[in-house]
Amino acid sequence: MRSWLERLVINLTSSMKLRGKIVLFYGLVVFIPTVILGFGAGYLNVKNVRSNYMLTINEAVRQTTQNVEFRKQSYDLLVTRTGTDGELISRLAETYENMVDQLASVNYVNRSFQVTSRYLPGIVDFRIYHENPDLVEDGGLLWRPANRSLAGMNELSWYRSVMNSDFVSQWFSTPRSTNQLIVSRKITNANGYAFGAIYMLLDYNSAFGEVMNQPFNGMGSLFLLDENDNVVAASDRSMLGKPVELTPLSKVWPGVDHAENITDASEYFAVRHISGGWKVASLIQMKQLEEQSTRTVYSIIAITVVFLFISMFLVLIVMKNVVMRVRKLGVRMSNIADGDFGVSIQSENRDEVGELEIMFNQMTGKLGNLLEMLSSVKLKEKESSFRALQAQINPHFIYNSLSLLQWRASDQGDQYQVETIEALTTFYRFALNNTSNVTLIKHELEHVRAYLDIQMLRYPERVRVEWDIDEDVLEFYSIKLILQPIVENAYIHGRIFTRRDACIVIGIKRSNNEIHFSVKDNGVGMDPAMLSNIRNGEKTGSDNGFGLSNIRERLVLYFGNVGKMRIESTLEVGTTVTIELPVCKNKPHIQLEG
């Protein structure tokens, strides 16, 4: 499926130029999806904002209702506890014959209810009214109703209205001020008979001001309605004491029970019922929601437009940069086709086109080098032909001469000369065999043994040689002259024969599909500078024939990156040379250079 789709896209855009392909790709992959996602995100965000806003409003209404109900219940509980206190009722109904009993009742009232009246904040005045002619009026908590002023109203009229009311408990604001509320309650026994009334004057700000002032962050109105739908508390204090029909709730109030709706004026209206048949009504403006939704839509549109402009600007820059550089690359290729191999492109970018420019420069450099190499090879071919003529000395002449010398030394009984000449014969028979540059590993070992025999005759009993050879590697092939030059370096440069307990360890091991050659000596070693020069292929010291650089070059020539040589050396400790090459059951051949 993927391959089919790729072929389809390539076929459809094969006739288009690179600029058109980039524009088409931008439109299909960036522009159109961004517009669609922008509108979709705007719609979902507005919907989510509206949903979250409504949840927030409902939660605010719920918490506000709970707060108002808790405060009302706290004050109701106080007057209810006082109005149903059995001891208080019995003392108010008692007939007193002396002052001592009256003082006892006064002390009981002060002791029981003076502290109680201070439990809650905002209680300005707390009184217990009674009509018992035998019980005194102390002017503190115990009072008898009389024709006098009480919070802007007639005390006797207030008392009679409470006692004649069908309700046990009443809340209303004072006539003289909207900053105070009056809570009244009959003092009744279990049979409902009234013995007096409780008067509690509240500071409006302490009781409900914190809840009612600026509700919902100033975006709405809050009303506390009693069982008769009269306003007991409101965020607009001018509404206190008014029936609901004279408030802003009048348009949505008829027939309301437990309502939640949005008015024609884009206001959210909610009613919550609390204890005693009271209600908490909320009227919240939705203007903030509409403004927030509008800001969200405009923000998403602005972000989408800015993103599209920025992306279009960047695409134009990239398109101009890529197309221009591709065209420049085409011009340079035309120059190469005309035979100018000295051209190059200045690349300052690390992108794919930059990599192509770097590879182009590398290609032109290699082409130039190849031309120089071809010229050099032709010159070297002529020089090699001349040297080949000079080197056409029959190796059998050398072998016959050495055999003659060996025969004369044998006749004279000079065994030292016989062994020396025999070692030289073996050494040169291998070295002068120019028929092939590869050999079996066992022949390479015979050659290095012959060289060591010569050195042993030269430096008798000075150097110990240890061999660590796997027998199964002897029939594999290797390039010639990779061990003897390393051993020779141990004598010439490592001066192994001057060292105490001098030792050379020669090892050949097979590891999977590789053969590892190693020559380790405890000669004088090398300092870090010389070791670095040798590792980098730089020439140091005098030439000794087939040196380490020559071995490294021939390894690469025959085995590529698989042929490796590593050199480790420490001054006054010794040197270890390791060679790795693949297992070759057949003769390896020179590889073509990539």
ChimeraX attribute file (.defattr): number of C-alpha atoms within 10 A of each C-alpha:
attribute: neighborCount
match mode: 1-to-1
recipient: residues
	/A:1	6
	/A:2	7
	/A:3	8
	/A:4	9
	/A:5	10
	/A:6	11
	/A:7	12
	/A:8	12
	/A:9	11
	/A:10	12
	/A:11	11
	/A:12	10
	/A:13	14
	/A:14	11
	/A:15	10
	/A:16	13
	/A:17	10
	/A:18	15
	/A:19	14
	/A:20	13
	/A:21	15
	/A:22	16
	/A:23	16
	/A:24	15
	/A:25	12
	/A:26	16
	/A:27	14
	/A:28	12
	/A:29	11
	/A:30	14
	/A:31	20
	/A:32	13
	/A:33	12
	/A:34	17
	/A:35	15
	/A:36	11
	/A:37	13
	/A:38	19
	/A:39	15
	/A:40	12
	/A:41	15
	/A:42	20
	/A:43	16
	/A:44	12
	/A:45	16
	/A:46	20
	/A:47	13
	/A:48	13
	/A:49	17
	/A:50	17
	/A:51	12
	/A:52	13
	/A:53	16
	/A:54	15
	/A:55	12
	/A:56	12
	/A:57	18
	/A:58	15
	/A:59	12
	/A:60	14
	/A:61	23
	/A:62	15
	/A:63	12
	/A:64	19
	/A:65	23
	/A:66	15
	/A:67	14
	/A:68	21
	/A:69	18
	/A:70	14
	/A:71	17
	/A:72	19
	/A:73	16
	/A:74	14
	/A:75	21
	/A:76	19
	/A:77	12
	/A:78	16
	/A:79	26
	/A:80	20
	/A:81	14
	/A:82	25
	/A:83	25
	/A:84	16
	/A:85	15
	/A:86	15
	/A:87	13
	/A:88	20
	/A:89	19
	/A:90	13
	/A:91	20
	/A:92	23
	/A:93	17
	/A:94	15
	/A:95	14
	/A:96	17
	/A:97	10
	/A:98	10
	/A:99	12
	/A:100	10
	/A:101	15
	/A:102	19
	/A:103	14
	/A:104	12
	/A:105	22
	/A:106	20
	/A:107	12
	/A:108	15
	/A:109	19
	/A:110	15
	/A:111	11
	/A:112	14
	/A:113	20
	/A:114	15
	/A:115	9
	/A:116	15
	/A:117	20
	/A:118	13
	/A:119	13
	/A:120	14
	/A:121	13
	/A:122	18
	/A:123	20
	/A:124	15
	/A:125	15
	/A:126	21
	/A:127	20
	/A:128	27
	/A:129	20
	/A:130	23
	/A:131	16
	/A:132	17
	/A:133	11
	/A:134	15
	/A:135	25
	/A:136	18
	/A:137	19
	/A:138	11
	/A:139	9
	/A:140	14
	/A:141	19
	/A:142	20
	/A:143	20
	/A:144	21
	/A:145	19
	/A:146	13
	/A:147	10
	/A:148	11
	/A:149	12
	/A:150	14
	/A:151	15
	/A:152	11
	/A:153	14
	/A:154	14
	/A:155	17
	/A:156	16
	/A:157	16
	/A:158	18
	/A:159	22
	/A:160	12
	/A:161	11
	/A:162	21
	/A:163	19
	/A:164	12
	/A:165	13
	/A:166	9
	/A:167	12
	/A:168	18
	/A:169	19
	/A:170	16
	/A:171	21
	/A:172	18
	/A:173	21
	/A:174	19
	/A:175	12
	/A:176	10
	/A:177	13
	/A:178	18
	/A:179	15
	/A:180	21
	/A:181	27
	/A:182	21
	/A:183	18
	/A:184	27
	/A:185	26
	/A:186	29
	/A:187	29
	/A:188	20
	/A:189	15
	/A:190	8
	/A:191	6
	/A:192	10
	/A:193	10
	/A:194	19
	/A:195	21
	/A:196	25
	/A:197	29
	/A:198	24
	/A:199	23
	/A:200	21
	/A:201	19
	/A:202	24
	/A:203	18
	/A:204	22
	/A:205	16
	/A:206	15
	/A:207	21
	/A:208	22
	/A:209	16
	/A:210	12
	/A:211	20
	/A:212	22
	/A:213	17
	/A:214	15
	/A:215	20
	/A:216	19
	/A:217	7
	/A:218	11
	/A:219	14
	/A:220	17
	/A:221	21
	/A:222	25
	/A:223	25
	/A:224	25
	/A:225	25
	/A:226	22
	/A:227	14
	/A:228	11
	/A:229	16
	/A:230	23
	/A:231	27
	/A:232	22
	/A:233	29
	/A:234	24
	/A:235	21
	/A:236	14
	/A:237	18
	/A:238	12
	/A:239	19
	/A:240	25
	/A:241	21
	/A:242	14
	/A:243	17
	/A:244	20
	/A:245	14
	/A:246	12
	/A:247	17
	/A:248	12
	/A:249	17
	/A:250	11
	/A:251	11
	/A:252	17
	/A:253	16
	/A:254	10
	/A:255	7
	/A:256	10
	/A:257	12
	/A:258	11
	/A:259	14
	/A:260	14
	/A:261	13
	/A:262	16
	/A:263	15
	/A:264	8
	/A:265	9
	/A:266	14
	/A:267	17
	/A:268	19
	/A:269	20
	/A:270	23
	/A:271	21
	/A:272	18
	/A:273	15
	/A:274	19
	/A:275	12
	/A:276	12
	/A:277	11
	/A:278	20
	/A:279	25
	/A:280	24
	/A:281	23
	/A:282	26
	/A:283	24
	/A:284	23
	/A:285	20
	/A:286	21
	/A:287	13
	/A:288	12
	/A:289	17
	/A:290	15
	/A:291	11
	/A:292	16
	/A:293	20
	/A:294	14
	/A:295	13
	/A:296	17
	/A:297	19
	/A:298	13
	/A:299	13
	/A:300	18
	/A:301	17
	/A:302	13
	/A:303	13
	/A:304	18
	/A:305	15
	/A:306	12
	/A:307	14
	/A:308	17
	/A:309	13
	/A:310	12
	/A:311	15
	/A:312	17
	/A:313	12
	/A:314	12
	/A:315	15
	/A:316	15
	/A:317	11
	/A:318	13
	/A:319	18
	/A:320	13
	/A:321	12
	/A:322	18
	/A:323	15
	/A:324	12
	/A:325	17
	/A:326	16
	/A:327	11
	/A:328	14
	/A:329	18
	/A:330	12
	/A:331	12
	/A:332	21
	/A:333	18
	/A:334	12
	/A:335	15
	/A:336	16
	/A:337	10
	/A:338	9
	/A:339	10
	/A:340	13
	/A:341	20
	/A:342	13
	/A:343	14
	/A:344	19
	/A:345	14
	/A:346	9
	/A:347	15
	/A:348	10
	/A:349	11
	/A:350	11
	/A:351	11
	/A:352	10
	/A:353	17
	/A:354	17
	/A:355	14
	/A:356	15
	/A:357	23
	/A:358	19
	/A:359	12
	/A:360	18
	/A:361	20
	/A:362	13
	/A:363	14
	/A:364	20
	/A:365	16
	/A:366	14
	/A:367	15
	/A:368	15
	/A:369	13
	/A:370	12
	/A:371	13
	/A:372	11
	/A:373	13
	/A:374	12
	/A:375	11
	/A:376	11
	/A:377	13
	/A:378	11
	/A:379	11
	/A:380	12
	/A:381	11
	/A:382	11
	/A:383	11
	/A:384	13
	/A:385	11
	/A:386	11
	/A:387	11
	/A:388	11
	/A:389	9
	/A:390	9
	/A:391	10
	/A:392	8
	/A:393	10
	/A:394	9
	/A:395	15
	/A:396	10
	/A:397	10
	/A:398	15
	/A:399	16
	/A:400	12
	/A:401	13
	/A:402	17
	/A:403	16
	/A:404	13
	/A:405	16
	/A:406	21
	/A:407	14
	/A:408	14
	/A:409	17
	/A:410	15
	/A:411	11
	/A:412	11
	/A:413	11
	/A:414	12
	/A:415	13
	/A:416	12
	/A:417	17
	/A:418	21
	/A:419	17
	/A:420	18
	/A:421	20
	/A:422	18
	/A:423	21
	/A:424	18
	/A:425	20
	/A:426	17
	/A:427	21
	/A:428	16
	/A:429	16
	/A:430	18
	/A:431	12
	/A:432	11
	/A:433	10
	/A:434	10
	/A:435	6
	/A:436	9
	/A:437	15
	/A:438	17
	/A:439	18
	/A:440	19
	/A:441	18
	/A:442	15
	/A:443	16
	/A:444	21
	/A:445	19
	/A:446	14
	/A:447	24
	/A:448	23
	/A:449	18
	/A:450	21
	/A:451	20
	/A:452	20
	/A:453	19
	/A:454	19
	/A:455	18
	/A:456	17
	/A:457	14
	/A:458	12
	/A:459	13
	/A:460	12
	/A:461	10
	/A:462	17
	/A:463	21
	/A:464	15
	/A:465	14
	/A:466	13
	/A:467	11
	/A:468	12
	/A:469	15
	/A:470	12
	/A:471	11
	/A:472	9
	/A:473	18
	/A:474	16
	/A:475	15
	/A:476	17
	/A:477	21
	/A:478	27
	/A:479	21
	/A:480	20
	/A:481	21
	/A:482	22
	/A:483	20
	/A:484	22
	/A:485	19
	/A:486	21
	/A:487	23
	/A:488	21
	/A:489	17
	/A:490	25
	/A:491	18
	/A:492	12
	/A:493	16
	/A:494	22
	/A:495	17
	/A:496	26
	/A:497	23
	/A:498	14
	/A:499	15
	/A:500	11
	/A:501	12
	/A:502	17
	/A:503	20
	/A:504	22
	/A:505	16
	/A:506	21
	/A:507	16
	/A:508	21
	/A:509	17
	/A:510	18
	/A:511	10
	/A:512	8
	/A:513	9
	/A:514	15
	/A:515	21
	/A:516	17
	/A:517	20
	/A:518	21
	/A:519	22
	/A:520	21
	/A:521	26
	/A:522	25
	/A:523	28
	/A:524	20
	/A:525	23
	/A:526	20
	/A:527	12
	/A:528	13
	/A:529	9
	/A:530	16
	/A:531	20
	/A:532	13
	/A:533	12
	/A:534	16
	/A:535	17
	/A:536	10
	/A:537	14
	/A:538	11
	/A:539	14
	/A:540	10
	/A:541	7
	/A:542	7
	/A:543	8
	/A:544	12
	/A:545	9
	/A:546	14
	/A:547	17
	/A:548	21
	/A:549	16
	/A:550	14
	/A:551	21
	/A:552	18
	/A:553	15
	/A:554	18
	/A:555	23
	/A:556	18
	/A:557	16
	/A:558	19
	/A:559	19
	/A:560	17
	/A:561	10
	/A:562	13
	/A:563	19
	/A:564	18
	/A:565	20
	/A:566	12
	/A:567	16
	/A:568	15
	/A:569	21
	/A:570	16
	/A:571	15
	/A:572	14
	/A:573	12
	/A:574	20
	/A:575	23
	/A:576	20
	/A:577	19
	/A:578	16
	/A:579	20
	/A:580	21
	/A:581	23
	/A:582	20
	/A:583	18
	/A:584	16
	/A:585	12
	/A:586	11
	/A:587	14
	/A:588	17
	/A:589	12
	/A:590	13
	/A:591	11
	/A:592	8
	/A:593	7
	/A:594	4
